[in-house]
């Protein structure tokens, strides 16, 4: 199963997130840029996204944790959307604090939203 990740209204930050996730040992080789293909008669795609092969194990938790840590290093408020199957979770950079407890709560909320049957 794959997770699709987009950074809302900040395509330039998506490449920064791509580089960040590719440095995560548990995600190495699983993260790819997925460009949006322009439809005939249109100027270009709306937004690129990242595709992450989750496989088995705790890859989703690693992914959500890594994104939360990446958000703490951003200077602007960002929202990251993670979609797995029919489920989408948003991690809002406006609410990410530096303390580990806040990151844990965000990761757990995203994991619950994406893992529901």
Secondary structure, 3 states (H helix, E strand, C coil): CEEEEEECCCHHHHHHHHHHHHCCHHHCCCEEEECCCCCCCCCCCCCCEEEEECCCCCHHHHHHHHHHHHHHCCCCCCEEEEEECCEEEEEEHHHCCCCHHHHHHHHHHHHHHHHCC
